[in-house]
């Protein structure tokens, strides 16, 4: 897709963005979302009863000095059970499309098309991304995101995080219909945030230091 770029970090956070973002801006944004994920994990370690969605919201609203959650600091969440045939990727795509702005839909559709084509062709991009996904017991955690520049020198980004309490063996299975004999549960959280690049740069050294202390490698842009 000539107008978009796709990349993921070591936590499996998959990001789509237009090529108007520079490689440095995209790498910095991946540092932001990697740090958010690391803070959320720390919150859950401190209190084992904290749910992953609540930890993610707290990581942004309580610990970030520069990120704002849009829509009056609110997120959209859902928990649904399914039995029988379902294409999980289509389900998550519908969840994303129900929440994102129209100007984000083309970016996400491009990302979705690349993923589906890669899954059907068993591409190395899909294999690397699939192997990087987080697993919690038998549940699969998937984080999809979109980012774009704003007119005031910032980054606006949306995140859809999903927890699927079912083993899925491959990216090919994720992008094609599966027939579940037993009911599966899919929980999702969607939120849109923004930050000024200048404010991130002010906090970048502290964020990088924290990631290094957590022994997390800084993300690199991986494109298709």
C-alpha positions in Angstrom: 0.0 0.0 0.0 1.8 3.1 -1.2 0.2 5.6 1.2 0.7 3.8 4.5 3.4 2.3 6.7 3.0 -0.6 9.1 5.1 -1.7 12.0 5.0 -3.4 15.3 7.0 -3.4 18.5 8.4 -6.2 20.7 5.0 -6.4 22.6 3.1 -7.1 19.3 1.5 -3.7 19.2 0.7 -3.3 15.5 0.5 0.2 14.1 -0.6 1.7 10.9 0.3 5.3 9.8 0.5 7.4 6.7 3.9 7.8 5.0 3.6 11.5 5.9 5.1 10.5 9.3 8.8 10.3 9.3 10.6 7.2 10.4 11.9 9.0 13.5 8.3 10.1 14.4 7.0 6.6 14.0 9.8 5.1 16.1 9.2 7.7 18.8 5.5 6.9 18.7 6.3 3.2 19.2 8.4 4.2 22.2 5.3 5.9 23.6 3.0 2.9 23.2 5.7 0.5 24.4 6.1 2.6 27.5 2.3 2.7 28.1 2.2 -1.1 27.9 5.1 -1.4 30.3 3.5 0.9 32.9 0.2 -1.0 32.6 2.0 -4.3 33.3 3.6 -2.7 36.3 0.2 -1.6 37.6 -1.1 -5.2 37.3 2.0 -6.6 39.1 1.4 -4.2 42.0 -2.3 -5.3 42.2 -3.1 -8.7 40.7 -6.8 -7.9 40.8 -6.5 -5.0 38.4 -7.9 -5.9 34.9 -5.7 -5.2 31.9 -8.2 -2.6 30.5 -8.2 -0.7 33.7 -4.4 -0.8 33.9 -4.1 0.6 30.4 -6.4 3.5 31.2 -4.5 4.2 34.5 -1.1 4.1 32.7 -2.3 6.9 30.4 -4.5 9.0 32.7 -2.5 8.6 36.0 1.1 8.2 35.0 1.5 10.1 31.7 2.5 13.7 31.9 1.7 14.5 28.2 -0.9 12.1 26.8 -4.6 13.1 26.7 -7.4 10.7 26.3 -10.1 12.2 24.1 -13.9 12.0 24.5 -13.8 13.4 28.0 -11.2 10.9 29.2 -13.5 8.0 28.3 -12.9 4.7 26.5 -15.3 2.3 24.8 -15.3 -1.3 26.1 -17.3 -4.5 25.3 -17.4 -8.1 26.3 -19.1 -10.6 24.0 -19.4 -14.3 23.8 -19.5 -16.2 20.5 -20.1 -19.8 19.5 -20.0 -21.4 16.1 -18.3 -19.8 13.0 -16.7 -16.4 13.4 -13.9 -14.5 11.7 -12.2 -12.9 14.6 -10.2 -10.4 12.5 -13.5 -9.2 10.9 -15.0 -8.8 14.3 -12.2 -6.6 15.5 -12.2 -4.7 12.3 -15.9 -3.9 12.8 -15.1 -2.8 16.4 -12.4 -0.5 15.2 -14.6 1.0 12.4 -17.4 1.6 14.8 -15.2 3.9 16.8 -12.5 5.6 14.7 -12.8 8.9 12.8 -13.5 8.7 9.0 -10.0 10.0 8.2 -8.5 7.0 10.1 -10.6 4.3 8.3 -8.6 4.3 5.1 -5.3 3.9 7.1 -6.8 1.0 9.1 -8.3 -0.6 6.0 -4.9 -0.6 4.3 -3.4 -2.1 7.4 -6.1 -4.8 7.6 -5.6 -5.6 3.9 -1.9 -6.0 4.3 -2.4 -8.3 7.3 -5.0 -10.5 5.6 -2.9 -10.9 2.4 0.2 -11.7 4.5 -1.7 -14.3 6.6 -2.9 -16.0 3.5 0.6 -16.0 2.0 2.3 -16.9 5.3 4.5 -13.9 5.0 7.5 -13.3 7.3 5.9 -10.0 8.5 2.8 -11.9 9.8 4.9 -14.7 11.3 7.1 -12.2 13.2 4.1 -10.2 14.4 2.1 -13.3 15.4 5.1 -14.6 17.4 5.5 -11.3 19.2 1.9 -11.3 20.5 1.3 -11.5 24.2 -0.3 -14.6 25.7 -2.0 -14.8 29.1 -2.6 -18.4 30.0 -4.8 -19.6 27.1 -5.8 -16.1 26.1 -4.4 -14.1 23.2 -3.9 -10.3 23.5 -4.0 -8.3 20.3 -3.3 -4.5 20.1 -4.1 -2.7 16.9 -3.4 1.0 16.4 -3.5 3.9 14.0 -1.6 7.2 14.3 -1.5 10.4 12.3 -0.1 13.9 12.6 -2.2 16.8 13.8 -2.2 20.4 12.7 -0.8 21.6 16.0 2.4 19.5 15.9 1.1 16.5 17.6 0.2 12.8 17.2 -3.3 11.5 17.4 -3.6 7.8 17.8 -6.3 5.2 18.4 -5.8 1.8 20.2 -8.0 -1.3 20.1 -6.9 -3.9 22.5 -8.6 -7.2 22.5 -8.4 -10.3 24.8 -9.6 -13.6 23.3 -9.9 -16.5 25.7 -9.2 -19.1 23.1 -6.0 -20.5 21.7 -5.5 -19.5 18.0 -2.7 -21.3 16.4 -1.7 -18.9 13.6 -2.2 -15.6 11.9 -3.9 -17.6 9.0 -6.6 -18.8 11.5 -7.0 -15.3 12.9 -7.9 -13.9 9.5 -10.2 -16.8 8.4 -13.5 -18.2 9.8 -13.1 -20.6 12.6 -15.8 -22.9 14.0 -15.8 -22.8 17.8 -17.7 -25.7 19.4 -17.6 -24.0 22.8 -18.4 -20.4 23.5 -15.4 -18.0 23.4 -15.2 -14.6 25.0 -13.8 -11.5 23.3 -13.3 -8.4 25.4 -12.2 -5.1 23.8 -11.2 -1.6 24.8 -11.0 1.3 22.4 -9.6 4.7 23.1 -8.3 7.7 21.2 -5.4 9.8 22.5 -3.2 12.7 21.5 0.0 14.3 22.5 2.3 17.1 21.3 5.6 15.8 19.9 7.4 18.6 21.7 6.1 17.4 25.1 7.1 13.8 24.3 10.6 15.0 23.5 10.7 16.7 26.9 9.9 13.3 28.6 11.7 11.0 26.1 14.9 10.5 28.2 12.9 9.5 31.3 10.7 7.1 29.2 13.7 5.5 27.5 15.4 5.1 30.9 12.4 3.3 32.3 12.2 1.0 29.3 15.9 0.1 29.7 15.3 -0.6 33.4 12.5 -2.9 32.4 14.9 -4.6 30.0 12.7 -3.8 27.0 14.4 -3.2 23.7 13.6 0.1 22.0 11.2 -0.6 19.1 12.3 -0.4 15.5 10.1 0.2 12.6 9.4 -2.9 10.6 7.6 -2.3 7.3 6.0 -4.6 4.8 
